[in-house]
Amino acid sequence: MTHPAESLKLELKFSDRIGIVADLALAVSYMRLNIISMEVVQDEGVAIVYIELDHTDVLSPDITEVVRAFSDLKGADSVRIVRTLPQERREKHYQAIFDGVSEGIIATDETGRITTVNPVACRILGYEAHLVLGRNVHEIKPNSNILLECMAQRRTLSRREALVTPRGRVEFYASAQPIHDSGGRYVGAVVLMKDLKEVRKMAEEVASPPIATFNCFVGKSLGVKNAIRLAQRIAPTDATVSVRGESGTGKELFAGAIHFESGRKGPFIPINCAAMPESLLESELFGYADGAFTGARKMGKPGLFEVANGGTLFLDEIGEMPAGPQAKILRVLQEGLVRRIGGAQEIPIDTRIITATNKNLEEMVQKRLFREDLYYRINVVPVHIPPLRERREDIPLLAGYFLDLLTENLGKQRQVISNEAMEKLTGHHWPGNVRELKNVMERGAILGDGKVVERTNILFSHEVNIAPLTVNGAPSGVGNLRDLTARFETEVIIRAVRDAGSIRKAAGRLSISHTALLNKIKKYGIKVETKHTTGSYSFQ
């Protein structure tokens, strides 16, 4: 819709009656004015008429005086000059959506003439919009044209396409379908196109490990909100961050979110300082030169400080780090240089350091168990993640989130948590924090009846040994730990195979290999009969 620079747009409110639009059009024609557009909206006995007139003087009172002569005008604001008509707003809204989608879109009329094209389609085709609009689609791609085939066959088609454009050869996935009017008559066709380079990139992103963001943190408690707010402020900087929190609070996830928000292009590499002996930890962090020690690679090996160059190195459990590596890390933080074990070359790096610990570093410094100078280097911005017992208002949100996630992974229908089960969850002390809650909800998702997780399905670690569940969730007595573990695993395996429909699928849902699951079935003497015609398995 085009609008003359000198036009008048009015909003008129009338008492709704038959013929009001005709009378208004007649009155405007007497003024020898051209109606560019008109729209009527009916609202509870009121007819709101939006009209745009071709007018050279928008300040002339003649038009409004003619309109005000109508006895049907309703309300004090019955005549109002407006800047934008409803139809214009809708067009701009639809155009923004049309131009903003990631797929290329081309639409034609029944003859094949291109009536609509968006910027993505222009980029794929290698043409400007004004060079495409109005042309017949066979002029753009005369051979094996999916739009022409769709028009000829009047049915939906999808396939991979290739096109030689002024900018070179391009491959894309196209899906075309016919367009029909309200009477079912064929009036054209539309095709959606997706550049295969973008499809491959999307597939790579989906296949890559998930990226942590602050959206991954579920909770409304003040402590969590304050921690996220502080982390978001410091994420774009190069400040060294120390994430403090008890085990299971999600320190690595938090560090990953800081890296994601930082905009750094390099990788996020976590390492657990408590899980490696000192010699191995040093070689992993700093790398080693050629011939540094017996068994070393001939060309040497870069350390994680080098591998994470341009990104973030997350040192988890830094409070457990031996004194030797502490001194070397201090030098890296001070000078931004790394020297491989057995090497002489100083290698400059741009690696951000984020540390985490559940230890009291201040107390360790006083006892000379942790270097004081390193403490001040890594404690530039401390971020504290509160334990779950201090954010009990988040427990229902986290429990529901984990239950939805786990039932989806198990291929089950959505489950809910009973009020009694939720009372048990909120009353627990949670020494294992969010990690413990996730484990409890996974147990509840497996042992529930498939619809509701009851109080009897909520078992904490100390309760599993006391009141193991049968498949239907009822207590079944006590026994020694080995027997209870076997019974529990048996129940989990039976449920998994029954729900998945096959042993191989069940193994995938339990995150173990097919062979490992077969060995457990054999170990516990679980007999899986041949699949029934109903699609289910029988167990003995």
TIKOLSE-957267 format. One record per residue: x, z, y of N, C-alpha, C in turn. Coordinates in steps of 0.05 Angstrom, whole numbers, plus 5000, padded with zeros to 4 digits. Atoms other than C-alpha are relative to their C-alpha. Example, Ala and Ser with C-alpha at 12.3 -4.5 7.8 and 13.67 -1.06 7.14 Angstrom:
501850004976524651564910501850005024498449994976527351434979498550145022
REM end
This chain:
501750004976500050005000501850005025498550014975502949795068498250105022501549884978500950135132501249905026499050094974501549815202501150245015498849794985505850215249497950125019502049914981499850265297497350014985502549975014494150525254499050285005501249744996489351105259498950094974500949895026487951555199498250245007502049794994481751995202499050134975501449855020478652535159497250075012502749964990471052545169498350154979501749855018466253055139497049965007502850054996458952855131498350154980501949925021452853145097499649774981500150225019452652745034497349884998502650145003447252215032500749714993499750285007446251505007500349845026499750194977448750975056501850095022498349914978453451405097502549835004497750164998459450975081499349735012500850254989455650335097499550025030500549964971453350615164502650045015497449964987460450835181501449735002498650264999463250145163498749825021501450164980457849815207500850085028499349904973459450265266502949915007497250084994466950105260500149705005500050294995465449355256499049935028500950044973461649405322502350045020497749954982468149665353502149784996498250225006471549025325502750114990497649885013476449445285500149934971499650075028479449275218500450254983499649775018478749785161502249924980497850055019485349815123499550124973500749875025483050305071498050225005502049794998477450795057499750134973500349855025476551345006498050225005502149804997470751814994500450214978499949785018471152504963497550175003502449834998464752884946500650284992499449725005465053634949497650185008502349824996458654064941498349935024501850094979454053664985501349895025498550114977459453435033501549754991498650245005462152735035502449995019497650014983469352735060501149714998499150284998471252035083502749985013497450054989478451845093500149705007500050284992479151205133502549945017497750094984485050825161499249745014500850224984483850345218502449875013498050154985488149795248499350035030500749934973488450045319502650015017497650024984493349925376500450255017499649764983492150575414498750234985501049785017491551185369498850225017501149784983489751625429497449935013502650094988483551225449497850184990502249835009477351685448497649844991502450155006472551105436499250024971500650005029473051115360498850274992501149745007472051865353497450055013502649974987466351835403497849864984501950145017462851315360499450164975500449855025463851735298498450265006501349754994461552375332497049965006502850064995454952025348498350034974501549975025453152095274498850284998501349745002448152655264500750144974499449895027450752755193502750165000497449865000457453055215499550304994500449735010458553735183502450185007497949804994462554315212501549935026498550034975466954425273502349814998497750175005472754055243499249744986501150235014468553455221501549755006498550244993472952945256502950095005497349914998480453025246501949774995497950205004486452565255502150114980498149915021491052615194502449814999497550165002498152365180500149854974499750115027497452225106497250004986502550025014491451985065500550104971499849915028490052264994501349794982498950215017491551584963503049975004497150014995498351574998501550224986498749775014500052264970500249944970499950065029498152044900502049784994498150225004502151404906502950105001497349894997508351784930500750184976499649825023507452294874500649844975499650165024506751764820502749845002497550154997512551364850502450174995497849815005517051974849500450044970499849975029515452084775501049744987499350265011516151344759503049945004497250054994522951304794501950214987498349785010525351964765500450024970499749985029524451854691502649874991497450105009530651714650499849734985500350265013527751094615499449795020500750234984527350414645497149914993502850075004520150174655499549735013500850264989517749454664497149954991502850065007510349264666499449715010500850284993507348564667496949985000502950065002500448264677499649834975500750155025496947854623501549744997498550255001501047234641503050044995497249945003507747584634501550035027498749964973509047644709500650305004499249734997512948274724498850125025501449874977508748734768501350265008498849744995512649384763502750024986497349955012519949574752501150255014498849764987523550234764503049975001497050024996530850364784501649994975498549995025533150524713499949734986500250275011530449854688501749805015498350184984533949494745502950044993497249955008540449834726500749884973499550115026539749634653500149705001500150294999537848924670502249885018498050104982543148864724498949845023501350154978538248594776499050205021501449854980535548854842497049974996502950015005528149014842498749755012501350234987526348464891500649744987499450245015529647954846498549994973501449985026525448174786497049985004502949994995518548314815498949725006501450264996513847714812501049784981499050205019518147334761498750044973501049985027515747174691502250124982498149865016519047604638501749814984498450185016521346994598502449885017497850094983525846804658502350214999497949795001529547474651501449994973498950015027530447424575498249824984501750205013527646794544499850024970499950005030529646914471499550284989500649755014526947464426499250225020500849814979523547804484497850184989501949815012519948434460497450015016502450004984515048404519498249764993501650245006512947694504498850024972501149965027512247864430497750205000502149814998508048464448497549875011502350144988503648024492498749814979501050205019502947504437498550144976501249865023501448004381498150225007501849794990497648514423500350254984499649755015500849094386502750135009497649854992506249624397502449914983497550085013513349414380502350185010497749844993519849814379502449894985497550095013526949584365502350015019497550014985534149534388500249725013499950254985535248994441502849975012497550064986541448664472499449795021500550184978541648294538502649955015497750074983547047914576499049985029500849984972546248094649502249905018497950074981550047894712502450194999497949805000554048534701501250034972498949985027555548414627497950054980501849965023552448544559499150305000501149735001547949154553498250024975501749955023544649454491498150235007501949794995538349874495497950014978502249975019532650134452497449965016502450084985525949834474497550064983502649965012518850034459497849895018502050144984513249574483497250044989502849985010505749654480498149865020501950144983499749264507498550205018501649854981495549514566497249884999502850094999487949484564498550155022501649874979482849634618497950174987502049825010476950094612498049864981501850155017472949544579501349904975498650095024478249424525501249735002498950274996480548764555503050025004497150004997488048604551500749915028499350064972491048614621503050005005497250004996498548654609501550154978498349855019504249004574502050165015497949834988509449544588502150054979497849945018516249664558501650235012498249784993520450304559502749944988497450075010527950204553501950245004498149794999533450704538502849894993497350105004540750514546501350144976498949885024544250614479502450175006497849824993550250914514499050285006501249754994545751464539498950134975501049905026542551534470502350134985497749895015549451634439501050265013499149764986551352134492498150234995502049795005544852514481500450114971499649915027546152524406502550174997497649845001553152794417499550285011500649744988550453344462498350174981501749855019545153534410501750104977498449925023550353554355502250205007497949814992555353964396498950284999500949725000555154724394498350075024501749934977549755034438501650135023498749894976551955214509498450245010501349764990550455914533499449975030500749994972546855974600498650275005501449744994543756564636497149994992502750025010537056294613499750114972500049895027539056534544499550304999500449714999538457254567497150065006502849934998531457504555499850295009500349724991529458114595499150015029500949964973526258374658501050275012499049744991529959044664501949965024498450014976533559194729503049974993497250015007540259284694500949724992499350275008540158594662499849815024500350174977537658264726502450035019497749954982543258594767502549884988497650115013548558384716500049695003500150294998546157664717500449915029499750074972545657654793502950015009497149984993552857894800501649784987498550205015555357414747499649725013500550264987552056814781501449975026498550024975555356984847502949954996497150035004562357024818500749774982499450225019561656454767501549775013498650234989563755894815502850065010497349934990570056274836501950004976498049985021576556354798500650294993499649715004575957114796500150074970499949915028578057454731497850214996502449845005571857784702500550174975499949815023571558394656497150074993502849945009565058424616500150254984500049755014563659134595497350044986502549955014558459344544500550084972499749915028557359654476499949764981500050215021558059254412497149914996502650115006552158784402498349955025501650054975550058724476500149715009499950294993551957984480502249945020497850044980558658004517501049714999499050275002561057334490498049805011502050174989554457004506500050015031499949974971554957284577502449865011497650144991562057024584499649704999500550295002559856334560498249915023501750084978554356334613501549995026498350004975559456504668501649745000498550255001563655914644498249765006501850224996557655454643499349975030500850004972555655654714502449935018497750044983562855574739500549715007499650284995562654824734502749904990497450085011569454804700499749794979500250225018570554164661501350054973498649945025575154464609498350164981501649875020572854814545499850305004500249715002570455524534501050084972498849935026574855834480500150304998499949715005573556534453502050074979498249905021578556944414499650304998500349725004577657634384502850134996497349885000583958034400500350214978499949795020582258564348500149894972500250125027581658074290502649884990497550135008588957834289502350205002497649844997595658174276501649905025498650064975600458184336501549734999498450245001604957614312498349755000501850235001599257144297498549975027501450014974595657334362501749875021498250124980601757144404500349704996499750285005602656474370497449855007502650134993595156324379499749985030500450004971595156514452502049825015497850134984601856234475501149754986498950235014603455704422502950054992497249975007610455584395501449735002498450244997616055084404500949904972499050125024619154624351502250184988498049835013622955054300500150285009500049724991620855714330500250204978499849835023620256014261499549844975500350145025620055834188497149934995502750085005613855424172498649895025501250104975612655224245499849704999500450294999610054524259502549875013497650144990615554014273499849965030500350064971612753844342499050245016501049774986610654554358496950005001502849974998603654774375499250135027500949884975600054904441498350254995501649765002597055594451497349965013502850024990589855734471500050005031499850024970592055834544500249715008499750294993594155104544497549844992502450155010588154854503497750045019502249934982583455204552500649925029499250084972586954894613497649855013502350124986581554714664497450134992502449865009576655164627500350305001500149715001575855884606500950114973499249865024579356334556498850275000501449755002575156914533501550184980498549815017579257504507498150234993501949795009574257924468501650234988498849765010576058644450502950025009497349994989582058634496501250284998499049725002582459394490501550044974498649985026584959284418502749845000497650174999590758834441502550175000497549865001597759074423501649985026498649994975602759234478501649755006498350244996607158614467498449775014501650214987601758094482498950085027501049914974599158524540502049925022498050074980605758424577500049705006499950294996605657674566497649905015502450084987598457604588500150075030499749924972600057984652501749805015498350204987605557474668498449745004501650244997600756894656498050035023501949964978595657204703501450015027498649984974600857334757501249745009498550254992604556664755498649754993501450255008599756174722501849824983498250155017605355964674500050114972499949925028605855984598502649894988497650095015612155954556499450044970500549985029611255794482502150174987498149845016614556244430502349824991497650165007621655994420500649785018499650224981621155524479501250105026498849934974624555504547498449895023501550134979619755074586497650175010502349864987614755394635497849795004502250194999608055044629497950115019502149904982603255104688497349954988502750025011596055234670498050085022502249924983589355294706497850094981501949895019585655734657498850265011501349764991580556244678499850204977500049795021580756904640497550175004502249805001574557304622500650184976499549815021575657934582497550164994502349835008570858384545501050234983499349785016571259064513497750204999501949785001566959634489501550275001498449764997572660124500499950105029499749894974573660584559502949955009497350084992579660234590501350215019498849804982580460764644501250234985499049785016581261304592502549904984497750115015586060854552502449985018497750024981590360744615501250285004499149724996590761504625501650094976498649925024592961584552502349814994497850205003598061004561499649834975500650185022594460604507499549715010500550274988593260024556501649995026498350034976597859764611498350035025501449954975595660004680500049755017499850244983598159374715498249784989501850205012594358924666497150085005502749914995588159354675499049915028500850084973588059214750499849705003500150304999589258474738497449904988502450115014583358384690497450135011502449854991578658874725499349935029500750094972577758464789497050025005502949984997570258394778498950104973501249905025567358844724497049965001502950045003560358664699499150174976500949825021556659184658497349904989502450075013551458974607498850264987501149755010546859564593499249994970500949995028545459784521497049984998502850045003538659644492498350255004501549754996536560374493499550065029500449964971537160354569498349785012501750224990532759734575497749964980502150015020526859904529497849815008502150184993522159484570500549714991499250275010525958874544499649964970500250015029524859044471497749824991502250195009517958704464500649715006499350274993520558084499502149894980497850095018526858044456498949974971501150015028523058204391498349754996501750245002517957654404501749745001498250244998523457154424501449964973498550045025527557284361498149934977501950065022521357264316499249715002500750284997519256584344502349824991497750165007526256324336500550004970499449985029527156574265497949874983502250135016520356354239500249705002499750294997521755664267502349904982497850075017528455644231499350014971500949975028525055874167497849804992502150195005519855334174497350134996502649865003514155844177498349965025501850014977508155864222500650245018499449794981508456294284498850274992500949735008507957044270499850175025500349814979505957624314500850274990499249735007508158354316497750195004502249804996503058894304500850215019499549784981502359464353501650224987498649785014504759964301502949924996497250095003510959534288501550025026498749994974512359484362500650295008499449724995511860244369502550094986497649935015517060314316502549885012497750144988521659814350500850155026499449884974521060144419501050294997499249735004522260834390502750034987497449995013528860654356502250035021497749954982535560864386501749755005498650254999538760174374503150035005497049984997546160344363501349734998498850275002547359614345499049815022500950154977543759374408498549744993501650255003541058654413500649884973499350125026544858434351498450144977501649855020541458984310497149925001502850084997534658784338499549734988500350275012535758064318500050024969499949965029537558284247497450124989502549885009531458724242497749815001502250194998526858174266500349784979499650205021530057684217498950114973501049875025528558174161496950015000502949994998521458254187498749734996501050275003520457504191499949914971499850085028522557414119498150164983501649835018518758004090497150025009502849994991512357934131498249824984501950155016506057634103499649725009500250284990506956994143498449985025501750004976502157184199500750235019499549764984503457894222502350164989497949825008509758314220499050295004501049734999507359014203502250205002498149784997510659684212501750024974498549985025512659684138502149784997498050225002516459034149502450055019497849944982520759344204501850214987498149825014526659644167502750005013497449974989532859914199502050034977498050015021539459914160499850244981500249765017538660634135497550004983502550005014531560484112500049804977500050205021533259884069500850134973499149865024536660354019497950194989501949805008530760824018497449884991502650115006524560384018500249694999499950295003526059673994497249894996502750125001520259193997499949814976500650215019517158763944499349765016500750254986515158053961497650035018502449974983508458273989500350225021499549814979511658804033499450294994500749735006509559433996502550154990497749855010514560003981500149994970499850025029517359973911501950204988498449795012521260613901502949985009497249984991528660763905501849934976498150075021534960623865502850015012497350004988542560563873500349755017499650214979545460113927500249724987499750265013547359553879497349884991502650105009540359513849498249935023501750054977536959563916500849745014499050254988541359003944499149764984500950225018539758563883497149955003502950034997532358693891499349875027500550114973532558543965500749705001499250285000536457893955498149834983501950145017531757693899497549935015502450044985525757773944500449795021499450194979529057384000500249724989499750265012530956813954497449884991502650105009524056763923498449905023501550094977520856733991501149745012498850244987525756224018499449754984500550235017524955753958497049925001502950054999517355833959499249865026500850114974516855684033501349735005498750254995521955124034499149784981500950205019519354763972502249894982497850095017526254633943502350195004497749824999532555013927502049905021498150104981536854553970499150065029501049944974532354644031500250305006499849714997532155394019502850095006497249944995539755414018500749945029499550064972539855074086498850215019501349804983534955574115501450274998498549755004539056154087502949985009497350054990545455844115502150054979498049995021548955834048500049734986499950265014551155254004498049994977501950045023546654963950501250134975498749885024551755183897499850315001500149714997551955893925497250114993502749915006544355953921499449984971500450035029544255683850501450224985498649785013549456203830498550265003501549754996545256763860497550004983502450035016539056503825500750064970499149955027542956513760500850294996499049735001546057193775497750204997502249825001539357533787497849934980501950085021535757163731497449905011502450114988530756833777499449744986500850245013527056303738498249835018501650184984524655723780498949784983501250205017519655303742499849735014500450274988518354563753497950015021501950014978514754403817497249924991502850065007507154413810499049775016501350224985502653863833499150085027500849904974500554313890502450015019497750004982507654273917501450265000498849734999509355003903501650054974498349935023514355333855498950264987500749755013512955873803502650154994497749845005517656453792499450204977500349815022518756903732502250215003
REM end
